[in-house]
Structure formats: structure tokens, C-alpha cells
Amino acid sequence: MYEPAKELVDVINDDGQTIGVVTRKEMRERRLPHRCTYVLVFNRAGELFAHLRTAGKDIYPSYWDLAIGGVVAAGETFDQGVRREVREELGVDVEVEKLFPFHYADANSSLQGMVYRAVHDGPFHLQVEEIVRGEFVPLEQIEKLPWLRPICPDSLALLAEYRKASGNQQIP
């Protein structure tokens, strides 16, 4: 049975060093700083894969997400975590390119992330415990599509950073 609340997570300090290990449930309840991966998945036409999160997610349930990825497990590196997350959530192995570090904090979360980019046209075998459905969306249309609401605030912040880093280029 899939029980993310029991997964072990590294708690980190401001320098990204592990200072403890707790369950994911405790990390969420206490808003402890942790590591995450984010993968912007584009198709060859330059459209970004957006997906609807399940209602059972521990943070931002039933929100649209613009990145594949998630919490890095205790003892994992960013690169190990990203490969696992892509395989779990999309059901495919795909080459990822490391882009930049990403820090994010709000009332729900405090994290240090690593952003990656991948190009894949699908089809995907979506993880039913985490993803309801997904589709490719033109990058310039994401904020304009009324059905693409609500959107995870961390992925919106991530998209803004990506646009700034890539000079607003549409094609990955």
C-alpha cells in the first residue's frame, strides 16, 4: 500500500546539510526544511506538461502542477531522487538536464530544490496515486487557461525562475 506519510526525509539547514531524519508526515506538520526535485517536462513542440494532482496529496491536493518531482528521500541525492520521481510519476525513463537550484517557502513548505528539464512526447503511464491526468500546454498559455486552476504556487514560482533563466524562450 502506498503510504507517503511514512517515507523518511532528510531535514536540512540553511546550507543544505542534513541535520536530522523524520517521516514525511512530521516534516509537513512541522514545516521542516527539506530537499525536492522539479522536472519541467517539455514535448518536442516546446509545450510544458501540466498535471492535475490527486485529492489525496499531502500538500496542494487537486491543484495543477507544472513540474514532475517531489520530496527527496532520506539519503538520496537530487540526481537519484529525480530519476526515481520521473519513473514513479510518468512511468518512463528519460534523460534529464540539471538547470538550477530553487529555494521556496510558504505557509505549507520550506525547501531547497533542484530544477531539471526533460524532453519527452509521451505516452506516459501516470502514477494513479499522485496524478489524475495531464496534458501538454503551450508555455505562453499556462496562466491564461481558466481550467488550469488552481496551480501549485511553488511551480508558478519555478516557472518564473525558468523564464528568467532562459530569457523567456518558448522552446526548451
N, C-alpha and C positions, 0 to 999 in steps of 0.2 A: 504494500500500500504506500502511496506517495504521501510523505509527511514532511514537508519543508520546515515546519516549526522545530523539528528535532535535529536539523542539519547543524553542524558545528561551523562557526565563523570566527575568524581572527578579528579581535578588537585591535585597532591601531591608534598610535599617537599622531600628532601633527606632522611628524617626519615620515609617516607611513610604516613605522616599525611596529611589529606585533607586540602587544603588551598583555594579551590575555586571549582566551578562547571561551566562547559562550555559545549557547544554542541560538539559532536564528530568532526564535521567539523572544528570548531575553534581549537580544540585540535590538529588535523592533520596539519592545516595551520600554527599554531604557534609552532608545535613540543613540546607541553607541556607534562611534565611527568605525567604518569597515571598508573593504575593497569591493569594487564592482567592475564588470566589463560591459561595454556597449559596442554593438556592431551595427553600423549603418549598412544595410544590405540594398544594393542597387541592382537593377537589371541592366542589360547592355544598352537600353534606350535612355539610361540615366534616371529612371524613376526609382523612388525610395519605397521599400517595403514597409508598410504600416500594418500593425495587427491589433486586434481587439483582445484585451486581457480578460481572463475568466473572472467571474464574480467571486471566486474563492481566493484570489490573490491576497497576500497579507498587506500589500500596500498598493494603492491606486486600483482597486478592483473595478472591473468593467470600464476602464479607461483605454483609449487608444494609445499605443506605444510606437515610437518611431525607430526604436532600436531593439535588436535582439541582444540578450545577455542577461546578466544578473549578478547576484552576490557570489564572490569568490569564496570557495570553501576553505576551511582551516587548512593551512599547509600548502595550498595551491599557489602557483604564480599567476599573474594576469594571463600569460600565454596558455597555461594549462586550463585555466577557468574559461577562457574564451572558446577554446576548442570544444570543451565539454558542453558549454551552453549552446553553441550553434548546433552541435549534434543532437542534443536533447530537444531543443525547441523547434528546429527546422527539419530534423531527421536527415540531414545531409552533411557530408564533409566538404568544406570549401576553404580555399586559401583566404586568409585574412591579412590585411596590411595594417600594421600599427600606425596610428596617426598622432595622437597627443594625449597627455594626461588631462583629466577632467575632475574638478572638485565641485561638489554640490551639497548644499544643506538647506533644509526647510523644516517645518514643524514635524515632519514624519521621518526624516532621514538625515544622516550625516555621513558622507562617503568620499573616498578618493577612488576615482575610476580611471580606466584606460579605454580610449576610444580606438576602434578598429573600423576598417571598411572592407567590404566584400562585394564581389560582383557575381550574381547567380540569377538565372532566369527562371528557376524552379523546374519542375514542380517540387514542392516541399511536402513533408509528412509532419504536419504540425502536432506538437505535443498537446493533447486534449486537456490535460490538467492545467495548462497555462494559457493556451491560445484558443479563442473561439473561431476566429477567421482572420485572414489577412489579404492584402492586395497591394499592388504597386501603384504609387501615386506620383504624378509629376511634382517635383520639388517645389516649384513655384505655386502650386495649388494647395499645399497642405493646410495652411492656415485659413484658406478660403472655403474649404468644404464643410458645410454645416453638419453632415453626418459624421464627420471625423471629430466628434466632441464627446466627452471631454478628452483632452490629450494629457498624458503624464507630464507634469511640469519639468521634471529633470530632462526628459527627451526634447522638450521645446528649448530649454537652455542649451542642451547639447547641440541641437540643430543650429542655433545662433552662433555657437563657437565654431562649428564646422564651416558655416558660411563665411565667417570672418577669416578663418584659416585658409580656406580655398578661394578666397576672393570672389565669392558668390557664383562660382562656376556651377553650371547645372549638371554637367556630365562628370561622373566620378573619375 
